[in-house]
Amino acid sequence: MSKKFTDLAALTTPATNDILPIDDVSASTTKKITIADLMTLATSKSVDANGWTVYQQSSWTEYRKQVAYGTYTKAAGEVWTIVSAAAFPVGMSTLGTNHISYTAVQGSGNGFSLGFNAEMVSASTNINLTAINNGAASYSFAGYIDILIVTP
C-alpha cells in the first residue's frame, strides 16, 4: 500500500547521502537525487569584508549592498554626489564587463522628482552615484540605494 508524503515521518537532520524523489519533467519520469547532489545547485550566501552580500550561483555571482544616504535639502535642478567611492566587492578591482544596477528608495520627502546617475566605466575602481532634484522646488531627500553587481 502506498503512502502520501504527508503521511511519512519527518527527517529533520538529513545526511548528504540521503535520497529524495525528483520529477524529471523533461523525461516524464520520477528519479532520485541525493541531498549532496541537490545542494550543488543551491546558492551559497556570504558577506565580504566590504559589506557586500555575495550570492554564488552555479554560473554567475551576485553582489548586493544597501547604501543609506543622509538627508539632503537641494534646490530644483541641483546635482550632488550621493554615493562616493563605495568599494567594490572583495576581489573585484574594476567594474570590467560586470553588470551594475541600482534602485533608489526614498525614505522621506514629498512632491519630489529625483534622478540618479552612475558615473562608472569598465576601468572604474569604485562606485560613484550622483543625484539631481528634477522637481520644480527645493526638497529634502533621505533614503537608501540598493546596488546590484552581477558577474558572469
DRENTORKOL-3810 file (N, C-alpha, C; in nm, 4 decimals):
REM DRENTORKOL-3810
@n.u->0.0834; n.v->-0.1172; n.w->0.0000; ca.u->0.0000; ca.v->0.0000; ca.w->0.0000; c.u->0.0887; c.v->0.1246; c.w->0.0000
@n.u->0.0598; n.v->0.2170; n.w->-0.0873; ca.u->0.1410; ca.v->0.3381; ca.w->-0.0958; c.u->0.0956; c.v->0.4408; c.w->0.0062
@n.u->0.1887; n.v->0.5306; n.w->0.0428; ca.u->0.1593; ca.v->0.6369; ca.w->0.1378; c.u->0.1795; c.v->0.7717; c.w->0.0706
@n.u->0.1080; n.v->0.8715; n.w->0.1185; ca.u->0.1300; ca.v->1.0087; ca.w->0.0755; c.u->0.2531; c.v->1.0621; c.w->0.1479
@n.u->0.3199; n.v->1.1600; n.w->0.0867; ca.u->0.4342; ca.v->1.2231; ca.w->0.1531; c.u->0.3942; c.v->1.2768; c.w->0.2894
@n.u->0.2755; n.v->1.3324; n.w->0.2990; ca.u->0.2301; ca.v->1.3907; ca.w->0.4248; c.u->0.2092; c.v->1.2862; c.w->0.5336
@n.u->0.2014; n.v->1.1587; n.w->0.4972; ca.u->0.1851; ca.v->1.0507; ca.w->0.5948; c.u->0.3187; c.v->0.9981; c.w->0.6466
@n.u->0.4274; n.v->1.0387; n.w->0.5859; ca.u->0.5592; ca.v->0.9886; ca.w->0.6247; c.u->0.6131; c.v->1.0644; c.w->0.7457
@n.u->0.7028; n.v->0.9981; n.w->0.8203; ca.u->0.7691; ca.v->1.0625; ca.w->0.9342; c.u->0.8663; c.v->1.1683; c.w->0.8827
@n.u->0.8812; n.v->1.2766; n.w->0.9584; ca.u->0.9715; ca.v->1.3858; ca.w->0.9193; c.u->1.1161; c.v->1.3479; c.w->0.9508
@n.u->1.2071; n.v->1.3873; n.w->0.8647; ca.u->1.3508; ca.v->1.3708; ca.w->0.8863; c.u->1.4087; c.v->1.5109; c.w->0.9000
@n.u->1.4466; n.v->1.5493; n.w->1.0209; ca.u->1.4890; ca.v->1.6883; ca.w->1.0453; c.u->1.6379; c.v->1.7114; c.w->1.0255
@n.u->1.7177; n.v->1.6056; n.w->1.0219; ca.u->1.8623; ca.v->1.6198; ca.w->1.0005; c.u->1.9082; c.v->1.5220; c.w->0.8926
@n.u->1.8776; n.v->1.5509; n.w->0.7666; ca.u->1.9167; ca.v->1.4570; ca.w->0.6602; c.u->2.0682; c.v->1.4525; c.w->0.6413
@n.u->2.1172; n.v->1.3376; n.w->0.6038; ca.u->2.2584; ca.v->1.3196; ca.w->0.5696; c.u->2.2770; c.v->1.3507; c.w->0.4211
@n.u->2.3984; n.v->1.3846; n.w->0.3824; ca.u->2.4230; ca.v->1.4213; ca.w->0.2426; c.u->2.3989; c.v->1.3052; c.w->0.1466
@n.u->2.4041; n.v->1.1811; n.w->0.1950; ca.u->2.3800; ca.v->1.0666; ca.w->0.1056; c.u->2.2353; c.v->1.0184; c.w->0.1110
@n.u->2.1479; n.v->1.0890; n.w->0.1855; ca.u->2.0050; ca.v->1.0565; ca.w->0.1822; c.u->1.9499; c.v->1.0878; c.w->0.0441
@n.u->1.8440; n.v->1.0176; n.w->0.0065; ca.u->1.7900; ca.v->1.0266; ca.w->-0.1299; c.u->1.6493; c.v->1.0860; c.w->-0.1278
@n.u->1.6251; n.v->1.1735; n.w->-0.2256; ca.u->1.4933; ca.v->1.2340; ca.w->-0.2445; c.u->1.4377; c.v->1.1928; c.w->-0.3803
@n.u->1.3051; n.v->1.1801; n.w->-0.3919; ca.u->1.2478; ca.v->1.1599; ca.w->-0.5259; c.u->1.2416; c.v->1.2950; c.w->-0.5970
@n.u->1.2584; n.v->1.2918; n.w->-0.7263; ca.u->1.2505; ca.v->1.4147; ca.w->-0.8054; c.u->1.1802; c.v->1.3835; c.w->-0.9370
@n.u->1.0923; n.v->1.4720; n.w->-0.9780; ca.u->1.0168; ca.v->1.4532; ca.w->-1.1014; c.u->1.0959; c.v->1.5147; c.w->-1.2162
@n.u->1.1494; n.v->1.4335; n.w->-1.3035; ca.u->1.2227; ca.v->1.4802; ca.w->-1.4214; c.u->1.1191; c.v->1.5106; c.w->-1.5297
@n.u->1.0788; n.v->1.6365; n.w->-1.5386; ca.u->0.9710; ca.v->1.6722; ca.w->-1.6310; c.u->1.0128; c.v->1.6563; c.w->-1.7767
@n.u->1.1420; n.v->1.6699; n.w->-1.8064; ca.u->1.1843; ca.v->1.6546; ca.w->-1.9463; c.u->1.1751; c.v->1.5096; c.w->-1.9929
@n.u->1.1876; n.v->1.4155; n.w->-1.8990; ca.u->1.1784; ca.v->1.2733; ca.w->-1.9340; c.u->1.0459; c.v->1.2119; c.w->-1.8907
@n.u->0.9593; n.v->1.2914; n.w->-1.8289; ca.u->0.8281; ca.v->1.2443; ca.w->-1.7807; c.u->0.8399; c.v->1.1205; c.w->-1.6932
@n.u->0.9338; n.v->1.1258; n.w->-1.5982; ca.u->0.9537; ca.v->1.0127; ca.w->-1.5076; c.u->1.0042; c.v->1.0628; c.w->-1.3724
@n.u->0.9889; n.v->0.9804; n.w->-1.2719; ca.u->1.0398; ca.v->1.0118; ca.w->-1.1390; c.u->1.1756; c.v->0.9460; c.w->-1.1219
@n.u->1.2726; n.v->1.0250; n.w->-1.0720; ca.u->1.4090; ca.v->0.9758; ca.w->-1.0498; c.u->1.4483; c.v->1.0049; c.w->-0.9064
@n.u->1.5726; n.v->0.9754; n.w->-0.8710; ca.u->1.6221; ca.v->1.0024; ca.w->-0.7365; c.u->1.7405; c.v->1.0988; c.w->-0.7445
@n.u->1.7617; n.v->1.1682; n.w->-0.6344; ca.u->1.8763; ca.v->1.2575; ca.w->-0.6238; c.u->1.9200; c.v->1.2589; c.w->-0.4775
@n.u->2.0504; n.v->1.2635; n.w->-0.4534; ca.u->2.0995; ca.v->1.2710; ca.w->-0.3162; c.u->2.0957; c.v->1.4165; c.w->-0.2689
@n.u->2.0949; n.v->1.4324; n.w->-0.1396; ca.u->2.1000; ca.v->1.5676; ca.w->-0.0809; c.u->2.2271; c.v->1.6372; c.w->-0.1290
@n.u->2.3383; n.v->1.5670; n.w->-0.1332; ca.u->2.4661; ca.v->1.6258; ca.w->-0.1760; c.u->2.4570; c.v->1.6783; c.w->-0.3193
@n.u->2.3990; n.v->1.5984; n.w->-0.4097; ca.u->2.3876; ca.v->1.6425; ca.w->-0.5490; c.u->2.2923; c.v->1.7611; c.w->-0.5627
@n.u->2.1854; n.v->1.7591; n.w->-0.4849; ca.u->2.0911; ca.v->1.8706; ca.w->-0.4887; c.u->2.1558; c.v->1.9987; c.w->-0.4366
@n.u->2.2363; n.v->1.9877; n.w->-0.3334; ca.u->2.2999; ca.v->2.1055; ca.w->-0.2745; c.u->2.4032; c.v->2.1696; c.w->-0.3673
@n.u->2.4551; n.v->2.0967; n.w->-0.4635; ca.u->2.5495; ca.v->2.1582; ca.w->-0.5579; c.u->2.4805; c.v->2.2633; c.w->-0.6434
@n.u->2.3479; n.v->2.2569; n.w->-0.6519; ca.u->2.2714; ca.v->2.3537; ca.w->-0.7300; c.u->2.2251; c.v->2.4724; c.w->-0.6465
@n.u->2.2420; n.v->2.4638; n.w->-0.5162; ca.u->2.1930; ca.v->2.5683; ca.w->-0.4262; c.u->2.2850; c.v->2.6900; c.w->-0.4303
@n.u->2.2281; n.v->2.8040; n.w->-0.3995; ca.u->2.3019; ca.v->2.9289; ca.w->-0.3921; c.u->2.3678; c.v->2.9396; c.w->-0.2554
@n.u->2.4968; n.v->2.9725; n.w->-0.2553; ca.u->2.5614; ca.v->2.9989; ca.w->-0.1274; c.u->2.5591; c.v->3.1492; c.w->-0.1023
@n.u->2.5490; n.v->3.1887; n.w->0.0228; ca.u->2.5380; ca.v->3.3295; ca.w->0.0598; c.u->2.6420; c.v->3.3606; c.w->0.1664
@n.u->2.7110; n.v->3.4732; n.w->0.1491; ca.u->2.8081; ca.v->3.5183; ca.w->0.2481; c.u->2.8149; c.v->3.6706; c.w->0.2422
@n.u->2.8877; n.v->3.7302; n.w->0.3346; ca.u->2.9102; ca.v->3.8746; ca.w->0.3345; c.u->3.0611; c.v->3.8965; c.w->0.3326
@n.u->3.1084; n.v->3.9786; n.w->0.2367; ca.u->3.2524; ca.v->4.0012; ca.w->0.2271; c.u->3.2971; c.v->4.1155; c.w->0.3185
@n.u->3.4267; n.v->4.1404; n.w->0.3227; ca.u->3.4843; ca.v->4.2411; ca.w->0.4121; c.u->3.4410; c.v->4.3836; c.w->0.3777
@n.u->3.3930; n.v->4.4081; n.w->0.2557; ca.u->3.3457; ca.v->4.5409; ca.w->0.2164; c.u->3.1954; c.v->4.5580; c.w->0.2374
@n.u->3.1313; n.v->4.4593; n.w->0.3007; ca.u->2.9898; ca.v->4.4707; ca.w->0.3329; c.u->2.8949; c.v->4.4271; c.w->0.2237
@n.u->2.9448; n.v->4.3647; n.w->0.1184; ca.u->2.8602; ca.v->4.3155; ca.w->0.0096; c.u->2.8079; c.v->4.1768; c.w->0.0453
@n.u->2.6793; n.v->4.1537; n.w->0.0258; ca.u->2.6234; ca.v->4.0198; ca.w->0.0391; c.u->2.6486; c.v->3.9491; c.w->-0.0929
@n.u->2.7138; n.v->3.8336; n.w->-0.0864; ca.u->2.7576; ca.v->3.7603; ca.w->-0.2051; c.u->2.6715; c.v->3.6357; c.w->-0.2202
@n.u->2.6053; n.v->3.6242; n.w->-0.3363; ca.u->2.5256; ca.v->3.5067; ca.w->-0.3694; c.u->2.5975; c.v->3.4342; c.w->-0.4827
@n.u->2.6549; n.v->3.3190; n.w->-0.4515; ca.u->2.7275; ca.v->3.2415; ca.w->-0.5517; c.u->2.6304; c.v->3.1473; c.w->-0.6202
@n.u->2.6003; n.v->3.1741; n.w->-0.7477; ca.u->2.5134; ca.v->3.0887; ca.w->-0.8274; c.u->2.6008; c.v->2.9864; c.w->-0.9005
@n.u->2.5396; n.v->2.8960; n.w->-0.9740; ca.u->2.6188; ca.v->2.7951; ca.w->-1.0438; c.u->2.7001; c.v->2.8544; c.w->-1.1585
@n.u->2.6490; n.v->2.9570; n.w->-1.2268; ca.u->2.7236; ca.v->3.0115; ca.w->-1.3411; c.u->2.7461; c.v->3.1622; c.w->-1.3328
@n.u->2.7091; n.v->3.2272; n.w->-1.2231; ca.u->2.7360; ca.v->3.3700; ca.w->-1.2056; c.u->2.7348; c.v->3.4010; c.w->-1.0567
@n.u->2.7783; n.v->3.5226; n.w->-1.0235; ca.u->2.7789; ca.v->3.5686; ca.w->-0.8856; c.u->2.7047; c.v->3.7006; c.w->-0.8769
@n.u->2.6207; n.v->3.7142; n.w->-0.7768; ca.u->2.5513; ca.v->3.8396; ca.w->-0.7497; c.u->2.6107; c.v->3.9017; c.w->-0.6241
@n.u->2.6342; n.v->4.0327; n.w->-0.6309; ca.u->2.6800; ca.v->4.1088; ca.w->-0.5148; c.u->2.5733; c.v->4.2142; c.w->-0.4864
@n.u->2.5258; n.v->4.2215; n.w->-0.3626; ca.u->2.4219; ca.v->4.3187; ca.w->-0.3269; c.u->2.4667; c.v->4.3992; c.w->-0.2049
@n.u->2.4350; n.v->4.5285; n.w->-0.2091; ca.u->2.4686; ca.v->4.6154; ca.w->-0.0966; c.u->2.3661; c.v->4.7270; c.w->-0.0885
@n.u->2.3263; n.v->4.7598; n.w->0.0333; ca.u->2.2353; ca.v->4.8713; ca.w->0.0551; c.u->2.3160; c.v->4.9859; c.w->0.1158
@n.u->2.3115; n.v->5.1014; n.w->0.0496; ca.u->2.3867; ca.v->5.2182; ca.w->0.0943; c.u->2.2870; c.v->5.3259; c.w->0.1344
@n.u->2.2888; n.v->5.3618; n.w->0.2615; ca.u->2.1995; ca.v->5.4679; ca.w->0.3092; c.u->2.2603; c.v->5.6029; c.w->0.2750
@n.u->2.1752; n.v->5.6978; n.w->0.2426; ca.u->2.2241; ca.v->5.8339; ca.w->0.2251; c.u->2.1492; c.v->5.9242; c.w->0.3210
@n.u->2.2197; n.v->6.0241; n.w->0.3688; ca.u->2.1646; ca.v->6.1150; ca.w->0.4685; c.u->2.0579; c.v->6.2050; c.w->0.4102
@n.u->2.0127; n.v->6.2976; n.w->0.4907; ca.u->1.9110; ca.v->6.3920; ca.w->0.4469; c.u->1.9781; c.v->6.5072; c.w->0.3722
@n.u->1.9303; n.v->6.5322; n.w->0.2535; ca.u->1.9798; ca.v->6.6419; ca.w->0.1714; c.u->1.8635; c.v->6.7346; c.w->0.1413
@n.u->1.8878; n.v->6.8636; n.w->0.1471; ca.u->1.7900; ca.v->6.9609; ca.w->0.1003; c.u->1.8528; c.v->7.0289; c.w->-0.0200
@n.u->1.7936; n.v->7.0095; n.w->-0.1361; ca.u->1.8523; ca.v->7.0572; ca.w->-0.2604; c.u->1.7515; c.v->7.1375; c.w->-0.3409
@n.u->1.8029; n.v->7.2378; n.w->-0.4081; ca.u->1.7193; ca.v->7.3234; ca.w->-0.4921; c.u->1.6847; c.v->7.2521; c.w->-0.6215
@n.u->1.5822; n.v->7.3010; n.w->-0.6893; ca.u->1.5424; ca.v->7.2456; ca.w->-0.8189; c.u->1.6621; c.v->7.2480; c.w->-0.9132
@n.u->1.6894; n.v->7.1353; n.w->-0.9777; ca.u->1.7987; ca.v->7.1256; ca.w->-1.0735; c.u->1.9358; c.v->7.1038; c.w->-1.0124
@n.u->1.9462; n.v->7.1031; n.w->-0.8818; ca.u->2.0766; ca.v->7.0879; ca.w->-0.8171; c.u->2.1235; c.v->6.9420; c.w->-0.8243
@n.u->2.2521; n.v->6.9243; n.w->-0.8540; ca.u->2.3147; ca.v->6.7921; ca.w->-0.8645; c.u->2.4099; c.v->6.7751; c.w->-0.7463
@n.u->2.4139; n.v->6.6558; n.w->-0.6873; ca.u->2.5075; ca.v->6.6300; ca.w->-0.5792; c.u->2.5477; c.v->6.4842; c.w->-0.5797
@n.u->2.6610; n.v->6.4546; n.w->-0.5178; ca.u->2.7103; ca.v->6.3176; ca.w->-0.5067; c.u->2.6395; c.v->6.2517; c.w->-0.3898
@n.u->2.5779; n.v->6.1389; n.w->-0.4162; ca.u->2.5017; ca.v->6.0696; ca.w->-0.3127; c.u->2.5768; c.v->5.9471; c.w->-0.2598
@n.u->2.6543; n.v->5.8823; n.w->-0.3441; ca.u->2.7437; ca.v->5.7734; ca.w->-0.3034; c.u->2.8783; c.v->5.8030; c.w->-0.3676
@n.u->2.9816; n.v->5.8143; n.w->-0.2857; ca.u->3.1136; ca.v->5.8487; ca.w->-0.3372; c.u->3.2144; c.v->5.7423; c.w->-0.2977
@n.u->3.2832; n.v->5.6904; n.w->-0.3945; ca.u->3.3941; ca.v->5.5973; ca.w->-0.3737; c.u->3.3562; c.v->5.4757; c.w->-0.2895
@n.u->3.2362; n.v->5.4219; n.w->-0.3093; ca.u->3.1984; ca.v->5.2981; ca.w->-0.2408; c.u->3.2823; c.v->5.1845; c.w->-0.2978
@n.u->3.3395; n.v->5.1069; n.w->-0.2103; ca.u->3.4295; ca.v->4.9998; ca.w->-0.2531; c.u->3.3535; c.v->4.8896; c.w->-0.3254
@n.u->3.4178; n.v->4.8351; n.w->-0.4289; ca.u->3.3642; ca.v->4.7184; ca.w->-0.4971; c.u->3.3721; c.v->4.5975; c.w->-0.4037
@n.u->3.3047; n.v->4.4899; n.w->-0.4389; ca.u->3.3174; ca.v->4.3672; ca.w->-0.3600; c.u->3.4623; c.v->4.3198; c.w->-0.3558
@n.u->3.4961; n.v->4.2475; n.w->-0.2510; ca.u->3.6310; ca.v->4.1935; ca.w->-0.2354; c.u->3.6661; c.v->4.1093; c.w->-0.3577
@n.u->3.7832; n.v->4.1300; n.w->-0.4137; ca.u->3.8292; ca.v->4.0547; ca.w->-0.5300; c.u->3.7955; c.v->4.1190; c.w->-0.6621
@n.u->3.7141; n.v->4.2242; n.w->-0.6638; ca.u->3.6782; ca.v->4.2936; ca.w->-0.7869; c.u->3.7534; c.v->4.4264; c.w->-0.7872
@n.u->3.8512; n.v->4.4407; n.w->-0.8752; ca.u->3.9327; ca.v->4.5622; ca.w->-0.8753; c.u->3.8757; c.v->4.6710; c.w->-0.9655
@n.u->3.8052; n.v->4.6321; n.w->-1.0714; ca.u->3.7399; ca.v->4.7282; ca.w->-1.1601; c.u->3.6019; c.v->4.6746; c.w->-1.1962
@n.u->3.5186; n.v->4.7612; n.w->-1.2494; ca.u->3.3857; ca.v->4.7172; ca.w->-1.2910; c.u->3.3954; c.v->4.6181; c.w->-1.4065
@n.u->3.4922; n.v->4.6386; n.w->-1.4965; ca.u->3.5131; ca.v->4.5469; ca.w->-1.6084; c.u->3.3875; c.v->4.5276; c.w->-1.6910
@n.u->3.3565; n.v->4.4037; n.w->-1.7251; ca.u->3.2384; ca.v->4.3731; ca.w->-1.8064; c.u->3.1194; c.v->4.3331; c.w->-1.7206
@n.u->3.1302; n.v->4.3524; n.w->-1.5888; ca.u->3.0219; ca.v->4.3161; ca.w->-1.4981; c.u->2.9062; c.v->4.4147; c.w->-1.5121
@n.u->2.7874; n.v->4.3672; n.w->-1.4841; ca.u->2.6670; ca.v->4.4496; ca.w->-1.4925; c.u->2.6374; c.v->4.5099; c.w->-1.3558
@n.u->2.6073; n.v->4.6400; n.w->-1.3518; ca.u->2.5692; ca.v->4.7035; ca.w->-1.2263; c.u->2.4335; c.v->4.7698; c.w->-1.2434
@n.u->2.3499; n.v->4.7583; n.w->-1.1418; ca.u->2.2218; ca.v->4.8286; ca.w->-1.1419; c.u->2.1960; c.v->4.8776; c.w->-1.0003
@n.u->2.1040; n.v->4.9698; n.w->-0.9874; ca.u->2.0740; ca.v->5.0235; ca.w->-0.8564; c.u->1.9287; c.v->5.0683; c.w->-0.8525
@n.u->1.8738; n.v->5.0680; n.w->-0.7326; ca.u->1.7373; ca.v->5.1137; ca.w->-0.7093; c.u->1.7416; c.v->5.2089; c.w->-0.5916
@n.u->1.6884; n.v->5.3276; n.w->-0.6092; ca.u->1.6832; ca.v->5.4248; ca.w->-0.5001; c.u->1.5492; c.v->5.4153; c.w->-0.4308
@n.u->1.5530; n.v->5.4178; n.w->-0.3001; ca.u->1.4307; ca.v->5.4144; ca.w->-0.2217; c.u->1.4253; c.v->5.5412; c.w->-0.1385
@n.u->1.3198; n.v->5.6176; n.w->-0.1591; ca.u->1.3024; ca.v->5.7449; ca.w->-0.0898; c.u->1.2446; c.v->5.7193; c.w->0.0483
@n.u->1.3172; n.v->5.7602; n.w->0.1511; ca.u->1.2701; ca.v->5.7384; ca.w->0.2863; c.u->1.1828; c.v->5.8511; c.w->0.3379
@n.u->1.2084; n.v->5.9726; n.w->0.2946; ca.u->1.1262; ca.v->6.0853; ca.w->0.3375; c.u->1.1283; c.v->6.1923; c.w->0.2303
@n.u->1.0419; n.v->6.2881; n.w->0.2423; ca.u->1.0306; ca.v->6.3930; ca.w->0.1407; c.u->0.9049; c.v->6.3670; c.w->0.0600
@n.u->0.8527; n.v->6.4714; n.w->-0.0033; ca.u->0.7346; ca.v->6.4521; ca.w->-0.0854; c.u->0.7347; c.v->6.5516; c.w->-0.1998
@n.u->0.6556; n.v->6.5258; n.w->-0.3000; ca.u->0.6467; ca.v->6.6150; ca.w->-0.4142; c.u->0.7770; c.v->6.6277; c.w->-0.4903
@n.u->0.8569; n.v->6.5253; n.w->-0.4892; ca.u->0.9889; ca.v->6.5332; ca.w->-0.5495; c.u->0.9967; c.v->6.4550; c.w->-0.6799
@n.u->1.1001; n.v->6.4833; n.w->-0.7541; ca.u->1.1368; ca.v->6.4046; ca.w->-0.8714; c.u->1.2878; c.v->6.3939; c.w->-0.8672
@n.u->1.3380; n.v->6.2772; n.w->-0.8339; ca.u->1.4803; ca.v->6.2585; ca.w->-0.8108; c.u->1.5380; c.v->6.1688; c.w->-0.9188
@n.u->1.6471; n.v->6.2105; n.w->-0.9821; ca.u->1.7138; ca.v->6.1298; ca.w->-1.0831; c.u->1.8502; c.v->6.0866; c.w->-1.0340
@n.u->1.8951; n.v->5.9679; n.w->-1.0759; ca.u->2.0260; ca.v->5.9171; ca.w->-1.0352; c.u->2.1097; c.v->5.8868; c.w->-1.1583
@n.u->2.2417; n.v->5.8951; n.w->-1.1415; ca.u->2.3334; ca.v->5.8656; ca.w->-1.2496; c.u->2.4528; c.v->5.7896; c.w->-1.1943
@n.u->2.4857; n.v->5.6783; n.w->-1.2565; ca.u->2.6051; ca.v->5.6025; ca.w->-1.2191; c.u->2.7191; c.v->5.6498; c.w->-1.3079
@n.u->2.8219; n.v->5.7044; n.w->-1.2468; ca.u->2.9351; ca.v->5.7568; ca.w->-1.3223; c.u->3.0482; c.v->5.6551; c.w->-1.3212
@n.u->3.0291; n.v->5.5476; n.w->-1.3983; ca.u->3.1284; ca.v->5.4417; ca.w->-1.3991; c.u->3.1528; c.v->5.3915; c.w->-1.5401
@n.u->3.2747; n.v->5.3497; n.w->-1.5633; ca.u->3.3135; ca.v->5.2846; ca.w->-1.6886; c.u->3.3827; c.v->5.1547; c.w->-1.6502
@n.u->3.4236; n.v->5.0770; n.w->-1.7487; ca.u->3.4824; ca.v->4.9464; ca.w->-1.7181; c.u->3.6085; c.v->4.9569; c.w->-1.6321
@n.u->3.6800; n.v->5.0690; n.w->-1.6400; ca.u->3.8023; ca.v->5.0847; ca.w->-1.5613; c.u->3.7760; c.v->5.1416; c.w->-1.4219
@n.u->3.6501; n.v->5.1721; n.w->-1.3892; ca.u->3.6189; ca.v->5.2288; ca.w->-1.2577; c.u->3.6655; c.v->5.1358; c.w->-1.1468
@n.u->3.7190; n.v->5.1941; n.w->-1.0403; ca.u->3.7678; ca.v->5.1153; ca.w->-0.9272; c.u->3.6795; c.v->5.1283; c.w->-0.8041
@n.u->3.5740; n.v->5.2088; n.w->-0.8125; ca.u->3.4773; ca.v->5.2190; ca.w->-0.7045; c.u->3.3459; c.v->5.2721; c.w->-0.7612
@n.u->3.2457; n.v->5.2833; n.w->-0.6770; ca.u->3.1115; ca.v->5.3210; ca.w->-0.7217; c.u->3.0838; c.v->5.4663; c.w->-0.6846
@n.u->3.0410; n.v->5.5436; n.w->-0.7829; ca.u->3.0014; ca.v->5.6826; ca.w->-0.7609; c.u->2.8630; c.v->5.7025; c.w->-0.8205
@n.u->2.7711; n.v->5.7542; n.w->-0.7400; ca.u->2.6363; ca.v->5.7839; ca.w->-0.7875; c.u->2.6057; c.v->5.9303; c.w->-0.7575
@n.u->2.5519; n.v->5.9987; n.w->-0.8568; ca.u->2.5072; ca.v->6.1362; ca.w->-0.8354; c.u->2.3563; c.v->6.1397; c.w->-0.8461
@n.u->2.2979; n.v->6.2423; n.w->-0.7878; ca.u->2.1532; ca.v->6.2599; ca.w->-0.7919; c.u->2.1226; c.v->6.4013; c.w->-0.8379
@n.u->2.0056; n.v->6.4207; n.w->-0.8935; ca.u->1.9598; ca.v->6.5529; ca.w->-0.9340; c.u->1.8159; c.v->6.5703; c.w->-0.8893
@n.u->1.7873; n.v->6.6870; n.w->-0.8353; ca.u->1.6499; ca.v->6.7205; ca.w->-0.7990; c.u->1.5819; c.v->6.7686; c.w->-0.9256
@n.u->1.4995; n.v->6.6840; n.w->-0.9858; ca.u->1.4277; ca.v->6.7187; ca.w->-1.1081; c.u->1.2978; c.v->6.7927; c.w->-1.0797
@n.u->1.2702; n.v->6.8178; n.w->-0.9521; ca.u->1.1466; ca.v->6.8860; ca.w->-0.9150; c.u->1.1525; c.v->7.0344; c.w->-0.9461
@n.u->1.0403; n.v->7.1004; n.w->-0.9231; ca.u->1.0286; ca.v->7.2432; ca.w->-0.9530; c.u->1.0668; c.v->7.3295; c.w->-0.8337
@n.u->1.0923; n.v->7.2683; n.w->-0.7180; ca.u->1.1237; ca.v->7.3462; ca.w->-0.5985; c.u->1.2288; c.v->7.2735; c.w->-0.5163
@n.u->1.2707; n.v->7.3360; n.w->-0.4084; ca.u->1.3674; ca.v->7.2761; ca.w->-0.3168; c.u->1.2968; c.v->7.1695; c.w->-0.2324
@n.u->1.3602; n.v->7.0516; n.w->-0.2195; ca.u->1.3035; ca.v->6.9437; ca.w->-0.1406; c.u->1.4118; c.v->6.8806; c.w->-0.0555
@n.u->1.3696; n.v->6.8129; n.w->0.0512; ca.u->1.4611; ca.v->6.7356; ca.w->0.1340; c.u->1.4455; c.v->6.5888; c.w->0.0984
@n.u->1.5582; n.v->6.5191; n.w->0.0883; ca.u->1.5597; ca.v->6.3792; ca.w->0.0498; c.u->1.6340; c.v->6.2979; c.w->0.1545
@n.u->1.5893; n.v->6.1775; n.w->0.1800; ca.u->1.6607; ca.v->6.0824; ca.w->0.2639; c.u->1.6148; c.v->5.9440; c.w->0.2224
@n.u->1.7022; n.v->5.8457; n.w->0.2327; ca.u->1.6644; ca.v->5.7104; ca.w->0.1947; c.u->1.7855; c.v->5.6222; c.w->0.1786
@n.u->1.7757; n.v->5.5250; n.w->0.0894; ca.u->1.8887; ca.v->5.4358; ca.w->0.0650; c.u->1.8859; c.v->5.3899; c.w->-0.0798
@n.u->1.9985; n.v->5.3331; n.w->-0.1225; ca.u->2.0131; ca.v->5.2813; ca.w->-0.2583; c.u->2.0529; c.v->5.1345; c.w->-0.2487
@n.u->1.9817; n.v->5.0479; n.w->-0.3188; ca.u->2.0189; ca.v->4.9079; ca.w->-0.3315; c.u->2.1038; c.v->4.8934; c.w->-0.4557
@n.u->2.2255; n.v->4.8424; n.w->-0.4407; ca.u->2.3165; ca.v->4.8267; ca.w->-0.5548; c.u->2.3339; c.v->4.6764; c.w->-0.5808
@n.u->2.3286; n.v->4.6403; n.w->-0.7085; ca.u->2.3446; ca.v->4.5011; ca.w->-0.7502; c.u->2.4532; c.v->4.4955; c.w->-0.8583
@n.u->2.5500; n.v->4.4079; n.w->-0.8401; ca.u->2.6504; ca.v->4.3809; ca.w->-0.9432; c.u->2.6422; c.v->4.2319; c.w->-0.9752
@n.u->2.6359; n.v->4.2000; n.w->-1.1049; ca.u->2.6320; ca.v->4.0601; ca.w->-1.1483; c.u->2.7553; c.v->4.0335; c.w->-1.2329
@n.u->2.8283; n.v->3.9287; n.w->-1.1977; ca.u->2.9478; ca.v->3.8894; ca.w->-1.2728; c.u->2.9192; c.v->3.7606; c.w->-1.3488
@n.u->2.9677; n.v->3.7530; n.w->-1.4708; ca.u->2.9483; ca.v->3.6281; ca.w->-1.5474; c.u->3.0367; c.v->3.5156; c.w->-1.4950
END
